C-alpha cells in the first residue's frame, strides 16, 4: 500500500497497475465491497495490449476502477440506480 499512499500524497502520472493499487487503498475500509483485480489482453490490428483493472461488487452491482488513455473510454459518465 506504500505505492498507493505515494500516489495520494505526491500525485503524478500513473500506470494501470498503480491505478489498481490506488483503488484497493481507497476501498480498503469498505467492508461491503468485494474487490477482484483482473488482468486481460486485447488485440487490435496485430497490436496486443495488456490491461489491469479492479473489479468491484457492492450490493449486487459491479463496477471497475482503472485508467485508459483512449478519449472514448476515459470520460465515461458515472451511472447508477437511484
C-alpha positions as a Markdown table, in Angstrom:
| # | Residue | x | y | z |
|---|---|---|---|---|
| 1 | Unk | 0.0 | 0.0 | 0.0 |
| 2 | Unk | 3.0 | 2.3 | 0.1 |
| 3 | Unk | 2.6 | 2.8 | -3.7 |
| 4 | Unk | -1.0 | 3.9 | -3.2 |
| 5 | Unk | -0.1 | 6.3 | -0.4 |
| 6 | Unk | 2.6 | 7.8 | -2.5 |
| 7 | Unk | 0.1 | 8.4 | -5.3 |
| 8 | Unk | -2.3 | 10.1 | -2.9 |
| 9 | Unk | 0.3 | 12.4 | -1.3 |
| 10 | Unk | 2.5 | 13.0 | -4.4 |
| 11 | Unk | 0.2 | 12.7 | -7.4 |
| 12 | Unk | 1.6 | 12.4 | -10.9 |
| 13 | Unk | 1.2 | 10.2 | -14.0 |
| 14 | Unk | 0.4 | 6.6 | -13.1 |
| 15 | Unk | 0.2 | 3.3 | -14.9 |
| 16 | Unk | -2.8 | 0.9 | -14.9 |
| 17 | Unk | -1.4 | -1.4 | -12.1 |
| 18 | Unk | -0.8 | 1.7 | -10.0 |
| 19 | Unk | -4.5 | 2.7 | -10.5 |
| 20 | Unk | -5.5 | -0.7 | -9.2 |
| 21 | Unk | -3.2 | -0.2 | -6.1 |
| 22 | Unk | -4.9 | 3.2 | -5.5 |
| 23 | Unk | -8.4 | 1.8 | -5.9 |
| 24 | Unk | -7.5 | -1.0 | -3.4 |
| 25 | Unk | -6.2 | 1.5 | -1.0 |
| 26 | Unk | -9.2 | 3.8 | -1.3 |
| 27 | Unk | -11.7 | 1.0 | -0.9 |
| 28 | Unk | -9.9 | -0.9 | 1.8 |
| 29 | Unk | -12.3 | 0.3 | 4.6 |
| 30 | Unk | -15.5 | -0.6 | 2.7 |
| 31 | Unk | -16.4 | -4.0 | 4.2 |
| 32 | Unk | -19.4 | -4.5 | 1.9 |
| 33 | Unk | -17.3 | -4.2 | -1.2 |
| 34 | Unk | -15.7 | -7.2 | -2.9 |
| 35 | Unk | -12.5 | -6.3 | -4.8 |
| 36 | Unk | -11.1 | -8.5 | -7.6 |
| 37 | Unk | -8.1 | -7.5 | -9.6 |
| 38 | Unk | -8.5 | -8.5 | -13.3 |
| 39 | Unk | -5.8 | -8.7 | -16.0 |
| 40 | Unk | -6.6 | -9.3 | -19.6 |
| 41 | Unk | -5.2 | -8.8 | -23.1 |
| 42 | Unk | -6.8 | -7.3 | -26.2 |
| 43 | Unk | -5.6 | -7.5 | -29.8 |
| 44 | Unk | -6.3 | -4.8 | -32.4 |
| 45 | Unk | -4.6 | -4.5 | -35.8 |
| 46 | Unk | -1.9 | -7.0 | -34.7 |
| 47 | Unk | -1.1 | -5.0 | -31.6 |
| 48 | Unk | -1.6 | -6.8 | -28.2 |
| 49 | Unk | -2.3 | -4.6 | -25.2 |
| 50 | Unk | -2.4 | -5.7 | -21.6 |
| 51 | Unk | -4.9 | -4.2 | -19.2 |
| 52 | Unk | -5.4 | -4.3 | -15.4 |
| 53 | Unk | -8.5 | -3.1 | -13.6 |
| 54 | Unk | -10.1 | -3.6 | -10.2 |
| 55 | Unk | -13.5 | -5.2 | -10.4 |
| 56 | Unk | -15.7 | -4.1 | -7.5 |
| 57 | Unk | -19.0 | -5.6 | -6.4 |
| 58 | Unk | -21.3 | -3.9 | -3.9 |
| 59 | Unk | -25.0 | -4.7 | -3.2 |
| 60 | Unk | -25.2 | -6.9 | -6.3 |
| 61 | Unk | -23.8 | -4.2 | -8.6 |
| 62 | Unk | -20.5 | -4.3 | -10.4 |
| 63 | Unk | -18.1 | -1.6 | -11.5 |
| 64 | Unk | -14.4 | -1.2 | -12.2 |
| 65 | Unk | -11.5 | 1.1 | -11.4 |
| 66 | Unk | -8.8 | 1.6 | -13.9 |
| 67 | Unk | -7.3 | 4.1 | -16.3 |
| 68 | Unk | -7.3 | 4.4 | -20.1 |
| 69 | Unk | -5.8 | 7.0 | -22.4 |
| 70 | Unk | -8.4 | 6.5 | -25.1 |
| 71 | Unk | -10.7 | 9.5 | -25.0 |
| 72 | Unk | -13.7 | 7.3 | -25.9 |
| 73 | Unk | -13.2 | 5.2 | -22.7 |
| 74 | Unk | -11.7 | 7.5 | -20.1 |
| 75 | Unk | -14.5 | 10.1 | -20.0 |
| 76 | Unk | -17.5 | 7.8 | -19.3 |
| 77 | Unk | -20.1 | 9.4 | -17.0 |
| 78 | Unk | -20.8 | 7.6 | -13.7 |
| 79 | Unk | -24.1 | 5.7 | -13.9 |
| 80 | Unk | -26.1 | 4.3 | -11.0 |
| 81 | Unk | -29.6 | 3.4 | -10.0 |
| 82 | Unk | -31.3 | 5.8 | -7.6 |
